Amino acid sequence: MNERRVLNSGLNQVLPVPGFSATLAIGRRTRNRNMLRDPETLVVNPTGAPSNLSPPRLYPPGDLAIWIFILAELLVFGIFFAAYAFARMNHVELFDHYQATLNRDAALINTLALITASYFVVRAVAAIRADDRLGSERWLWGASLMAVGFLIVKSVEYSHHLEQGISLSTNTFYMFYLSLTFFHFMHVILGLVILFALAVKTRAGAYSAQGCSGVESGASYWHMVDLVWLILFPLVYVMG
């Protein structure tokens, strides 16, 4: 037993076992040292004393403004997709014929590039949350490289169409194809600018585990760009 209870004058008194108090003190010191070794679980409360509670994470991640912007952009793309589907229902043969002229291999390469970029962005966010600025910066540069690859492949596609004299006025299918893909193309450019800026600011030490909402906001925007392409690719290039 840890304690010996002694009855004295009708009152219960608790006498600690010799050495037990010293053991508790040693245990407290060991626990405090372990907390100090783990910066991710160390939080200082308003009184200045350390606590082993993790910093709270806000959901959705990033700033509220970026999510309002993302929702607005998704609404615009949703209207575009609905209009494309409606036009296809009324011109099935036309859409099937000219859809077959598109370069699906190039589109598949771009799909893999965007998915890879999104994976790199996820790793960048995880790294900065772990206070690994160098690792986050490297993942952001990797994502930027994938975005550049997408833009190069898509630009080659566009140049091929221009050589063939294809434009918005060619027919209904190409009007939708060029409008949708170019609208998305511009979003990839903006996403690339954001990734580049985040990489530069991360290198400069602007973000850390205690303040990384900028990286989270940029990552959220990039995932929106990727999500739109994952809908656009089968809708425009594959579905018959």
C-alpha positions in Angstrom: 0.0 0.0 0.0 1.1 3.6 -0.9 -0.2 5.0 2.4 -0.7 4.0 6.0 -3.8 5.2 7.7 -3.5 5.7 11.4 -6.5 6.3 13.7 -5.7 8.9 16.3 -8.4 10.5 18.6 -11.2 9.5 16.3 -9.5 11.4 13.4 -8.1 9.8 10.2 -4.6 11.0 9.5 -2.6 10.0 6.4 1.1 9.4 6.8 3.1 9.2 3.5 5.3 6.2 3.0 9.0 7.2 3.3 10.4 7.9 -0.2 7.0 8.2 -1.8 7.0 12.1 -1.9 10.5 12.0 -3.4 9.4 9.6 -6.1 6.5 11.9 -7.1 8.8 14.9 -7.3 11.2 13.0 -9.6 8.3 12.0 -11.8 7.1 15.6 -12.1 10.6 16.8 -13.1 10.9 14.0 -15.7 7.6 14.9 -17.2 8.5 18.6 -17.4 11.8 17.8 -19.2 9.9 15.6 -21.7 7.5 18.5 -22.4 10.4 20.9 -23.1 11.9 18.4 -25.6 8.7 18.4 -27.6 8.0 21.9 -28.9 4.9 20.9 -30.9 3.1 20.0 -27.7 4.3 22.9 -25.6 2.0 25.8 -25.2 2.4 28.7 -22.8 -0.8 29.7 -21.1 -1.7 33.3 -20.1 0.0 32.9 -16.7 3.3 32.0 -18.4 3.3 28.4 -17.3 3.9 25.6 -19.9 1.0 23.3 -20.9 1.0 20.1 -22.9 -2.0 21.1 -24.9 -1.4 21.4 -28.7 -2.1 24.7 -30.5 -5.7 24.9 -31.8 -6.1 24.4 -35.6 -8.8 26.4 -37.4 -11.0 24.6 -39.9 -11.3 25.2 -42.8 -7.6 26.0 -42.9 -6.4 29.4 -44.0 -8.1 32.8 -44.1 -11.9 33.1 -44.5 -11.4 35.5 -47.5 -9.7 32.8 -49.6 -12.6 30.4 -48.9 -15.2 33.0 -50.1 -13.1 33.5 -53.2 -12.8 29.7 -53.7 -16.6 29.2 -53.4 -17.2 32.1 -55.9 -14.8 30.5 -58.4 -16.4 27.1 -58.0 -19.8 28.6 -58.6 -18.5 30.1 -61.9 -17.0 26.9 -63.0 -20.2 25.0 -62.0 -22.2 27.3 -64.3 -19.7 26.7 -67.1 -19.9 22.9 -66.7 -23.7 23.0 -66.6 -23.8 25.0 -69.8 -21.3 22.6 -71.5 -23.4 19.6 -70.5 -26.6 21.2 -71.8 -25.0 22.1 -75.1 -23.6 18.6 -75.5 -27.1 17.1 -74.9 -28.3 19.1 -77.9 -25.3 18.5 -80.2 -24.1 15.0 -79.3 -22.7 14.1 -82.7 -20.9 17.4 -83.1 -19.3 17.1 -79.6 -18.4 13.4 -80.1 -16.7 14.1 -83.4 -14.5 17.1 -82.3 -13.8 15.6 -78.9 -12.0 12.8 -80.7 -9.6 15.4 -82.1 -8.3 16.4 -78.7 -4.9 15.2 -77.4 -5.9 13.0 -74.5 -2.3 11.9 -73.8 -1.4 15.6 -73.2 -4.4 16.0 -71.0 -3.5 12.9 -69.0 0.0 14.2 -68.5 -1.4 17.5 -67.2 -3.7 15.6 -64.9 -0.8 13.7 -63.3 1.2 17.0 -63.1 -1.6 18.7 -61.1 -2.2 15.7 -58.8 1.5 15.6 -58.1 1.6 19.3 -57.4 -1.3 18.9 -55.0 0.7 16.1 -53.2 3.7 18.4 -52.9 1.5 21.2 -51.5 0.1 18.8 -48.9 3.6 18.0 -47.9 4.6 21.6 -47.8 1.7 22.4 -45.4 2.6 19.4 -43.2 6.3 20.6 -43.1 5.5 24.1 -42.1 3.2 22.9 -39.4 6.1 20.9 -38.1 8.2 24.1 -38.2 10.3 22.6 -41.0 10.7 25.8 -43.2 13.4 24.3 -45.5 11.3 21.2 -46.1 8.2 23.3 -46.8 10.1 25.6 -49.2 11.4 22.6 -51.2 7.9 21.1 -51.5 6.5 24.4 -52.7 9.2 24.7 -55.3 8.4 21.1 -56.5 4.7 22.1 -56.8 5.7 25.2 -58.7 7.7 23.0 -61.1 4.7 20.8 -61.7 2.5 23.9 -62.4 5.1 25.1 -65.0 5.0 21.7 -66.6 1.2 21.9 -66.9 1.4 25.3 -68.5 4.0 24.2 -71.0 2.0 21.1 -72.1 -1.2 23.2 -72.4 0.5 25.9 -74.3 1.8 23.3 -76.9 -1.8 22.1 -77.2 -3.1 25.7 -77.8 -0.3 26.3 -80.4 -1.4 23.1 -82.3 -5.0 24.3 -82.4 -3.9 27.8 -83.7 -1.9 26.2 -86.4 -5.0 24.3 -87.5 -7.0 27.6 -87.5 -9.2 26.6 -84.6 -10.8 29.4 -82.6 -13.8 30.2 -80.5 -15.9 30.7 -83.6 -15.0 27.4 -85.2 -18.0 25.6 -83.7 -19.9 25.1 -80.4 -17.6 22.4 -79.1 -14.4 24.4 -79.6 -16.1 27.5 -78.1 -16.7 25.6 -74.9 -13.4 23.7 -75.0 -11.3 26.8 -75.5 -13.3 28.9 -73.0 -13.2 26.3 -70.2 -9.6 25.2 -70.6 -8.3 28.8 -71.0 -10.3 30.0 -68.0 -8.7 27.1 -66.0 -5.3 27.9 -67.6 -5.5 31.4 -66.1 -6.2 30.0 -62.7 -3.2 27.7 -62.9 -1.1 30.8 -63.7 -2.4 32.5 -60.6 -1.8 29.4 -58.6 1.8 29.3 -59.8 2.3 32.9 -58.7 0.9 32.1 -55.3 3.1 29.0 -54.9 6.2 31.0 -56.0 5.4 33.8 -53.5 4.9 31.3 -50.7 8.2 29.6 -51.4 10.0 32.9 -51.4 8.3 34.1 -48.2 8.9 30.7 -46.5 12.6 31.0 -47.3 12.6 34.5 -45.7 11.1 33.0 -42.5 7.7 34.6 -42.9 5.9 31.4 -41.8 6.3 29.0 -38.9 4.3 26.4 -37.0 2.7 29.2 -35.0 1.8 31.3 -38.1 1.2 29.4 -41.3 -2.3 30.5 -42.4 -0.7 32.1 -45.5 0.6 28.7 -46.6 -2.7 27.0 -45.8 -4.6 29.6 -47.8 -2.4 29.2 -50.8 -2.7 25.4 -50.6 -6.5 25.6 -50.4 -6.6 27.7 -53.6 -4.3 25.3 -55.4 -6.4 22.3 -54.4 -9.4 24.1 -55.9 -7.5 24.5 -59.2 -6.7 20.8 -59.1 -10.3 19.8 -58.3 -11.7 21.8 -61.2 -9.3 20.1 -63.6 -10.3 16.6 -62.2 -13.9 17.5 -63.3 -12.9 19.2 -66.5 -10.6 16.5 -67.8 -13.2 13.6 -68.0 -16.0 16.0 -68.9 -14.3 17.6 -72.0 -11.7 15.0 -73.0 -13.2 11.6 -72.1 -16.9 11.4 -71.6 -18.8 10.4 -74.8 
